[in-house]
Amino acid sequence: MHPAGLAAAAAGTPRLPSKRRIPVSQPGMADPHQLFDDTSSAQSRGYGAQRAPGGLGYPAASPTPQAAFLADPVSNMAMAYGSSLAAQGKELVDKNIDRFIPITKLKYYFAVDTMYVGRKLGLLFFPYLHQDWEVQYQQDTPVAPRFDVNAPDLYIPAMAFITYVLVAGLALGTQDRFSPDLLGLQASSALAWLTLEVLAILLSLYLVTVNTDLTTIDLVAFLGYKYVGMIGGVLMGLLFGKIGYYLVLGWCCVAIFVFMCPLLPGAVAHACNPSTLGGRGGRITRSGDRDNPG
């Protein structure tokens, strides 16, 4: 065929676009039809660990059993109900404890400081020169013990009781008689005698029908001061033998009597003042004075 004819035929026939073969993507190459890199695949970034599909390319944390349990509405309702029951139980326990053991009142008896403890111990051993025995009040409420040396407290009796038990154990050890059983028996007997003394005074106040503002805690505080003298007696007995023991014990017995007679109302003050017998409408205060309403 003539070359000119071939040129004319080529001019009359529409030209097809050329097709270029695209090589098949290798496993390590990206898809050419994908506009953005697949960040969900760890192999495309070379991080070495496969990521779970998550927001912003970060792996999503797998839910734990605790999280799944909390996400359950029934579980949330059960937890809320349990919390309300616990709060109600705590409130009920607090009310019952405060009814039998007035914790708020006990804070008053432990409101002491170092100066008060020193002055009170001196008053327990040497009460003979003390003149003012009246308990101070502020708006019908006794002031805290740290402001009034005549006010009863529970700090000294509690510490004296523990110290007495330890000193008694020391005395038993010096006599080669120490044993845990004897130490427990000593503590139990001391606590039992204190309980009997408190009950005896309460029974006496009930039988003579005396109206007094002295509470049971006050009685425990006043009667617990005797352990201070008992500690002194045991220590002097360890140092000076029986003579020192009996001398210090006798001194402390007289001192505690002189200390309690003005302060302890009820049985002692009532017996020391015969004019209060048979009175009506009277009220014995902590200072031992009787108030007769007009």
Secondary structure by P-SEA (a helix, b strand, c coil): ccaaaaaaaaaacccccbbbbbccccccccccccccccccccccccccccccccccccccccccaaaaaaacaaaaaaaaaaaaaaaaaaaaaaaaaaaccaaaaaaaaacccaaaaaaaaaaaaccccccccbbbbccccccccccccccccaaaaaaaaaaaaaaaaaaaaaaccccaaaaaaaaaaaaaaaaaaaaaaaaaaaaacccccccaaaaaaaaacaaaaaaaaaaaaaaccaaaaaaaaaaaaaaaaaaaccccccaaaaaaccccccccccccccccbbbbcc
